């Protein structure tokens, strides 16, 4: 990342070394000094060659004759501490110090940026990993629950298929058939021994076949049958009058 500026002290024009330049070359020399600083700052190693090509280029930039630019640079090197030189190149110690400080700051920011990016990347990976684990756990839980439900359903169906049934069937509201179990049939026989349970169940089945709007759900069927039998009277006789009386008592007419 190239640097496009360097600190410029507010009182630079009053610096003792700068005053030497101003006394010798005037404000033109002051401007030439800052042009050289700019060129040094943009050079690769922050130094410039003292060969003819380099001085010639500086002469063009400053719009000063070659000999005057060469004289100015030699004066700054020999008579001030503004520039240092090894006879082949020249540089500014102050500028080099600023550039080293700047490069260090850039390196620190770059390192911090990379560390922050790495931390964010790791956090994203951890978050994604956690999310994946949660999804897997949820899927595993759902699978277990599904398998458990299927197992219970199979066992329930197995138990239902193995349960003895009576010959009585009743049409349900959804059109399916409710098969009275042998166990429930025996319970009705024992509970309502004073009536003809067999005949009453046949009447209930026939009535449901003839009255679709009055049919019950599978869960409500035992309650319906129990209510039907409970309202039957021991002295009731078979026939249409008995059925009408029973339906009236059950509130179904």
CORNOR-V585887 format. One record per backbone hydrogen bond with DSSP energy under -0.5 kcal/mol. NH is the residue of the N-H (numbers start at 1). CO is the residue of the C=O. E is the energy in kcal/mol with one decimal. If there is no record, write none. Layout:
# CORNOR-V585887
((NH CO E) (NH CO E))
This chain:
# CORNOR-V585887
((9 7 -0.5) (12 9 -1.5) (14 11 -1.7) (15 12 -1.5) (19 15 -2.7) (20 16 -1.2) (21 17 -1.2) (22 18 -2.6) (23 19 -2.4) (24 20 -1.6) (25 21 -3.8) (26 21 -0.6) (26 22 -1.7) (28 25 -0.5) (29 25 -0.6) (29 26 -0.7) (30 26 -1.3) (31 27 -2.5) (32 28 -2.3) (33 29 -2.1) (34 30 -1.5) (35 31 -1.7) (36 32 -2.1) (37 33 -2.0) (38 34 -2.2) (39 35 -2.2) (40 36 -2.5) (41 37 -2.4) (42 38 -1.6) (43 39 -0.9) (43 40 -0.5) (48 90 -2.2) (50 88 -2.7) (55 51 -2.2) (56 52 -2.7) (57 53 -2.2) (58 54 -2.2) (59 55 -2.1) (60 56 -1.8) (61 57 -2.2) (62 58 -2.4) (63 59 -0.9) (64 59 -1.7) (69 65 -2.2) (70 66 -2.7) (71 67 -2.3) (72 68 -2.3) (73 69 -2.4) (74 70 -2.3) (75 71 -2.2) (76 72 -2.3) (77 73 -1.9) (78 74 -2.9) (79 75 -3.2) (80 75 -0.5) (80 76 -0.7) (83 76 -0.8) (84 91 -2.8) (86 89 -1.5) (87 89 -0.6) (90 48 -2.2) (91 84 -2.3) (92 46 -0.5) (93 91 -0.5) (96 92 -2.7) (97 93 -2.2) (98 94 -2.1) (99 95 -2.6) (100 96 -2.2) (101 97 -2.2) (102 98 -2.5) (103 99 -3.0) (104 100 -2.1) (105 101 -2.1) (106 102 -2.6) (107 103 -2.4) (108 104 -2.4) (109 105 -2.5) (110 106 -2.6) (111 107 -2.5) (112 108 -2.7) (113 109 -2.7) (114 110 -2.5) (115 111 -2.5) (116 112 -2.7) (117 113 -2.6) (118 114 -2.6) (119 115 -2.4) (120 116 -2.6) (121 117 -2.5) (122 118 -2.6) (123 119 -2.5) (124 120 -2.6) (125 121 -2.4) (126 122 -2.8) (127 123 -2.8) (128 124 -2.8) (129 125 -2.9) (130 126 -3.0) (131 127 -2.7) (132 128 -2.8) (133 129 -2.5) (134 130 -2.5) (135 131 -2.5) (136 132 -2.7) (137 133 -2.9) (138 134 -2.8) (139 135 -2.9) (140 136 -2.8) (141 137 -2.9) (142 138 -3.0) (143 139 -2.6) (144 140 -2.5) (145 141 -2.9) (146 142 -2.9) (147 143 -2.9) (148 144 -2.6) (149 145 -2.7) (150 146 -2.7) (151 147 -2.6) (152 148 -2.8) (153 149 -2.8) (154 150 -2.8) (155 151 -2.6) (156 152 -2.7) (157 153 -3.2) (158 154 -2.7) (159 155 -2.9) (160 156 -2.7) (161 157 -2.8) (162 158 -1.8) (163 159 -0.9) (166 180 -3.5) (170 178 -1.9) (172 176 -3.2) (173 216 -2.7) (175 172 -1.5) (178 170 -3.3) (179 177 -0.6) (180 168 -2.2) (180 178 -0.7) (182 164 -2.2) (183 164 -0.6) (185 181 -2.3) (186 182 -2.5) (187 183 -2.0) (188 184 -2.3) (189 185 -2.3) (190 186 -2.7) (191 187 -2.4) (192 188 -3.1) (193 190 -0.6) (195 192 -1.5) (197 195 -1.4) (200 196 -2.2) (201 197 -2.5) (202 198 -1.5) (203 199 -2.1) (204 200 -2.5) (205 201 -2.2) (206 202 -2.4) (207 203 -2.7) (208 204 -1.9) (209 205 -1.7) (210 206 -1.6) (211 207 -1.0) (214 211 -1.7) (215 212 -1.2) (221 217 -1.0) (222 218 -0.5) (224 220 -2.0) (225 221 -2.6) (226 222 -2.4) (227 223 -2.4) (228 224 -2.4) (229 225 -2.5) (230 226 -2.3) (231 227 -1.3) (232 229 -1.0) (236 233 -2.1) (243 239 -1.6) (244 240 -2.3) (245 241 -2.1) (246 242 -2.3) (247 243 -2.5) (248 244 -2.1) (249 245 -1.9) (250 246 -1.6) (251 247 -0.5) (251 248 -0.9) (252 247 -2.5) (253 247 -0.5))
